[in-house]
Amino acid sequence: MKPRLIVSRQMPTAVGERIRAEFDCPYPDGLDMDVPTALQMLRETNADALLLTSHLKLTAEVIAEIPSHVKIAATCSVGFDHIDVAAAKARGLPVTNTPEVLNECTADLAFMLLLNAARRGHEYEAVMRQGWRRGMGMGEMLGIRAWGKTLGILGLGGIGRAMAARARGFGMKIVYCNRTRLPPELELGATWFADFREMLPHCDFLSLHAPSGPETKGIINAETLALMKKGAVFVNAARGALVDEDALIAALKSGQLAAAGLDVFASEPAFDLRFAELPNVFLTPHMGSATTETRNAMGYRALDNIAAVLAGKPAIDPLWS
Amino acid sequence: MTKPVLLVTRRLPPAVEARAERDYDARLNVDDTPTTPASILAAAAGVDAILCCTSDKLDAATIAALPASVKVISTFSVGTDHIDLPAAKARGIPVCNTPDVLTEATAELSMLLVLAAARRAGEGERIIRAKAWTGWAPTQLMGTQVSGKRLGIFGMGRIGQSLARMARGFRMEIHYRNRSRLSPELEEGAVYHDNDASFLAASQVLSLNAPGGAGTLKWLNAERIAMLPKGAVVTNAARGTLVDDDALIAALRSGHVAYAGLDVFTGEPALNPAYLTLENAVLLPHLGSATTETRDAMGHLALDGVDAVLAGRTPGNLV
């Protein structure tokens, strides 16, 4: 008999096909569920496992209501801000995420934001949507060339290193801030700063690739923005919580920052609408991992975790141990 | 000593205008009024040199009518299609341009088009700007992954080679089509194709980086588009004339070409209006060289040419 699975969110077609083949699931392509619906479905189907995404908030109260026949909750995401891991551990419920598989794809998007911010992608696209119809002066609406500049990276993990590899192709110099210095084979010539504030005056571009947490919450604020070079470009495809958005908007209006590329916001999808009025930002709706290849890989990775735990093996990507 | 007189036909970046005013009796176009042959001739009375742009038409008749005082024409561009070179030669007026300094900025823009098109950046931006974002979903705005794909570069000159170096940082496999094969040290492992069929079949992402002109007119036509893998990404930061617009628009509608990123168009700044109706096309208004660094470098190089000719030297950027 196939294990019983509840999928609380619509999944890519290829992931649905694998769910259909390997699991007993009432909605193998996923169905968008709220928390009460998901809990009810878990109970009614006597489910063995839950596949979720960040839209389903597993608070301590919700975890307490997950029936004991559910052996694993696997989130199809890297981030797990939506899961109270401590509560899951207390209840003995294995929870897993899908790291690594989206590194390349997220770095691609972050670099796309960097280029579009520097080259004024939003403003130029607006010119096109108005029909263009006039030539531009040679000194008009000039952007910033990325080639040969210095890129600062906060968090030189898997995604940060993929970002650095892309930047090197643009002849960029890499500086980075991590708690600990990486070995030379991972650093690849990048310059390490233990202190984020000391790195900032060197950066023509700054891209965030750190997780959110008490150490990094609001790390981009009025004080740190003032330490950057005037006219620098800021990129965030990591987490909105890293940024004090009032300070970011002020820096974009004053010209302290020339431009920003943002894929994440402190509040999503109800992001601060003041961003939508700024000309010098390039904005995307949290689509760092949004390619067919990567979303399939994330779904498969979540299913691999479920299959492992249900077979009595350790989870591949446990969030607690 | 009085400074030589320099006509600057259009507004140029501040650093360039400052140098022009420092070294010359510069006639600037402070309102950036578009020129006509008549307005150029009127402004050229008594000038020693002309610093022009691609928007100025210096045809044979205009060049023939220039005053005898004009000793050099320097264009703020790589292209010289707007200048009748034989007419300038007949008058004995040297022409200078600005090669090489746009290489990185234009290659960078090519990579931007690849990323923005494949990752549906235009659609994402429009959702945000319309304040219509309803939340994250695993299947929302799923584009095509760029990293690890095969990139076909049509035209492996300086810009194509610079794009290849950038794309390798995305772990892309580089294929190219060129009049001749590059030497191994310039090729850096890129795969050369001596025919369109094998080149196009390999190109999951196709970037056009070849010059315009009769030899490449509508090179990307329906027949060649059909040779691309289904779901390919097509970008053009070179010349609009390389593309048969009707064929590309049809392929974007059918999905044979999944996404396109275009910075240049036939007939620009007018363009085929059908492009504006396509969600899967990222469109930019010919901004390949539009960075402060690049435009300053172009202006300085153009002025270097004027300096050299007026000092009796042979400029390095003589056409």
Chai-1 contact restraints between the chains, C-beta under 6 A:
chainA,res_idxA,chainB,res_idxB,connection_type,confidence,min_distance_angstrom,max_distance_angstrom,comment,restraint_id
A,R9,B,P138,contact,1.0,0.0,6.0,A-B,restraint_1
A,Q10,B,T139,contact,1.0,0.0,6.0,A-B,restraint_2
A,M11,B,P138,contact,1.0,0.0,6.0,A-B,restraint_3
A,P12,B,T139,contact,1.0,0.0,6.0,A-B,restraint_4
A,T53,B,P138,contact,1.0,0.0,6.0,A-B,restraint_5
A,E104,B,S147,contact,1.0,0.0,6.0,A-B,restraint_6
A,C105,B,Q145,contact,1.0,0.0,6.0,A-B,restraint_7
A,D108,B,V146,contact,1.0,0.0,6.0,A-B,restraint_8
A,D108,B,S147,contact,1.0,0.0,6.0,A-B,restraint_9
A,L109,B,R119,contact,1.0,0.0,6.0,A-B,restraint_10
A,M112,B,L115,contact,1.0,0.0,6.0,A-B,restraint_11
A,M112,B,A116,contact,1.0,0.0,6.0,A-B,restraint_12
A,M112,B,R119,contact,1.0,0.0,6.0,A-B,restraint_13
A,M112,B,A121,contact,1.0,0.0,6.0,A-B,restraint_14
A,L115,B,L112,contact,1.0,0.0,6.0,A-B,restraint_15
A,Y124,B,L284,contact,1.0,0.0,6.0,A-B,restraint_16
A,Y124,B,P285,contact,1.0,0.0,6.0,A-B,restraint_17
A,Y124,B,L287,contact,1.0,0.0,6.0,A-B,restraint_18
A,V127,B,P285,contact,1.0,0.0,6.0,A-B,restraint_19
A,M128,B,L283,contact,1.0,0.0,6.0,A-B,restraint_20
A,M128,B,P285,contact,1.0,0.0,6.0,A-B,restraint_21
A,W132,B,P269,contact,1.0,0.0,6.0,A-B,restraint_22
A,W132,B,P285,contact,1.0,0.0,6.0,A-B,restraint_23
A,R133,B,P269,contact,1.0,0.0,6.0,A-B,restraint_24
A,R134,B,P269,contact,1.0,0.0,6.0,A-B,restraint_25
A,G135,B,S55,contact,1.0,0.0,6.0,A-B,restraint_26
A,G135,B,P269,contact,1.0,0.0,6.0,A-B,restraint_27
A,G137,B,R10,contact,1.0,0.0,6.0,A-B,restraint_28
A,G137,B,R11,contact,1.0,0.0,6.0,A-B,restraint_29
A,G137,B,D32,contact,1.0,0.0,6.0,A-B,restraint_30
A,M138,B,R10,contact,1.0,0.0,6.0,A-B,restraint_31
A,M138,B,L12,contact,1.0,0.0,6.0,A-B,restraint_32
A,M138,B,C53,contact,1.0,0.0,6.0,A-B,restraint_33
A,M138,B,F76,contact,1.0,0.0,6.0,A-B,restraint_34
A,M138,B,R295,contact,1.0,0.0,6.0,A-B,restraint_35
A,G139,B,R11,contact,1.0,0.0,6.0,A-B,restraint_36
A,G139,B,L12,contact,1.0,0.0,6.0,A-B,restraint_37
A,G139,B,P13,contact,1.0,0.0,6.0,A-B,restraint_38
A,L142,B,A290,contact,1.0,0.0,6.0,A-B,restraint_39
A,L142,B,T291,contact,1.0,0.0,6.0,A-B,restraint_40
A,L142,B,T292,contact,1.0,0.0,6.0,A-B,restraint_41
A,L142,B,R295,contact,1.0,0.0,6.0,A-B,restraint_42
A,G143,B,A290,contact,1.0,0.0,6.0,A-B,restraint_43
A,G143,B,T291,contact,1.0,0.0,6.0,A-B,restraint_44
A,I144,B,T291,contact,1.0,0.0,6.0,A-B,restraint_45
A,R145,B,A105,contact,1.0,0.0,6.0,A-B,restraint_46
A,R145,B,T291,contact,1.0,0.0,6.0,A-B,restraint_47
A,R145,B,E293,contact,1.0,0.0,6.0,A-B,restraint_48
A,R145,B,T294,contact,1.0,0.0,6.0,A-B,restraint_49
A,A146,B,E108,contact,1.0,0.0,6.0,A-B,restraint_50
A,W147,B,E104,contact,1.0,0.0,6.0,A-B,restraint_51
A,W147,B,E108,contact,1.0,0.0,6.0,A-B,restraint_52
A,A165,B,G169,contact,1.0,0.0,6.0,A-B,restraint_53
A,R166,B,G169,contact,1.0,0.0,6.0,A-B,restraint_54
A,R166,B,F170,contact,1.0,0.0,6.0,A-B,restraint_55
A,R168,B,G169,contact,1.0,0.0,6.0,A-B,restraint_56
A,G169,B,R165,contact,1.0,0.0,6.0,A-B,restraint_57
A,G169,B,M166,contact,1.0,0.0,6.0,A-B,restraint_58
A,G169,B,R168,contact,1.0,0.0,6.0,A-B,restraint_59
A,G169,B,G169,contact,1.0,0.0,6.0,A-B,restraint_60
A,F170,B,M166,contact,1.0,0.0,6.0,A-B,restraint_61
A,P269,B,W133,contact,1.0,0.0,6.0,A-B,restraint_62
A,P269,B,T134,contact,1.0,0.0,6.0,A-B,restraint_63
A,P269,B,G135,contact,1.0,0.0,6.0,A-B,restraint_64
A,A276,B,R129,contact,1.0,0.0,6.0,A-B,restraint_65
A,A276,B,K131,contact,1.0,0.0,6.0,A-B,restraint_66
A,L283,B,E125,contact,1.0,0.0,6.0,A-B,restraint_67
A,L283,B,I128,contact,1.0,0.0,6.0,A-B,restraint_68
A,T284,B,G124,contact,1.0,0.0,6.0,A-B,restraint_69
A,P285,B,G124,contact,1.0,0.0,6.0,A-B,restraint_70
A,P285,B,I127,contact,1.0,0.0,6.0,A-B,restraint_71
A,P285,B,I128,contact,1.0,0.0,6.0,A-B,restraint_72
A,P285,B,W133,contact,1.0,0.0,6.0,A-B,restraint_73
A,H286,B,W136,contact,1.0,0.0,6.0,A-B,restraint_74
A,M287,B,G124,contact,1.0,0.0,6.0,A-B,restraint_75
A,M287,B,L141,contact,1.0,0.0,6.0,A-B,restraint_76
A,A290,B,L141,contact,1.0,0.0,6.0,A-B,restraint_77
A,A290,B,M142,contact,1.0,0.0,6.0,A-B,restraint_78
A,T291,B,G143,contact,1.0,0.0,6.0,A-B,restraint_79
A,T291,B,T144,contact,1.0,0.0,6.0,A-B,restraint_80
A,T291,B,Q145,contact,1.0,0.0,6.0,A-B,restraint_81
A,T292,B,M142,contact,1.0,0.0,6.0,A-B,restraint_82
A,E293,B,Q145,contact,1.0,0.0,6.0,A-B,restraint_83
A,R295,B,P138,contact,1.0,0.0,6.0,A-B,restraint_84
A,R295,B,M142,contact,1.0,0.0,6.0,A-B,restraint_85
